Amino acid sequence: MQSSDRVLVIACGALAREITAVKRASGWSALDVTCLPPELHNRPEKIPAAVCAAIREARERYTRIFVAYADCGTGGALDRMLAEEGVERLPGAHCYELFATSAGFAALADAEPGTFYLTDFLVRHFERLVIGGLGIDRHPQLAGEYFRHYRRVVYLAQVADAQLERQARAIAARLGLAYEQRATGYGDLARSLARVVRGPGAHPGP
């Protein structure tokens, strides 16, 4: 049986902690969240099918579904699938733009195109998702190939955490890149989720 008063957010696992924090701080008791594996980012061509399967499985229980993914490297394939399903997603091309906002990310990219971005999630899971996921742990020489065109690391920090900052600085040093940090908070994530919770026809608010 479908629920018309609850909202399901089908989210990238890389946003699970942040969505949970926003939900708790906002008191959104009618917001449900289900997450897909963050490892899908290493194979973005698989994201549309995985999200589509989750949407169709949830149709029996929810009339309101929202997808907490940006394009995430799908080259528009995610948007084409979502248009067919009648489901909206987060704005932007990726979570870096989501957290930094479109204008903020554009300024960062224009200032230095050779930038490797970190988020809180990526700092926490750098070894598994980047070093292990790209095979650098097995073939260390690959690091030079993957990162040779980068000039700096920019850590887009969602929360103030001294341990995460130390880890981010260590990542930059390991890659031989300059380091910068920007405190973004949750950027457009909180605003996007607020619009979803308020529902269609609601005042857009801040």
C-alpha angles and dihedrals in degrees: 000000000000124000116220096184098054129072124213119208114198101202143185108252089235088070098045097102094045095047090048090051093050091046093051095045091048096044094233100167093166093058117099123190132201121179135210121212114282088219087079086083088073088059104032092170087072095054099084094052093046092049092045091053090050092049094050093046090052096049092088091061107029136048092184117059129165128185118224096204130104117212086284097190097309092124094230095311091113091053092049091053093045091051089056091048094044094235128134128220140198117288124257141036098280143348092274090064090042093056098036092040120237095276093045094048092047090055091050093048093047092050093053122000090188094072127135110205129213131193128190089265094049092048090053094048102030095120094051101038102033109021095034097029093054093042094245091132089061097035109028092181089071090073091072091052096046096046105030093106095049123098104179146013118230115195110206099201120205095185135020105256122155093201093053090048091053090050092048092050089049091052091053091048091048090054093044092239135134115259133227132166129205123188102221102159110200094323113189093350096084093044092049094049091048091057090050093051093048088054135215116327094022121132107271093232124185 
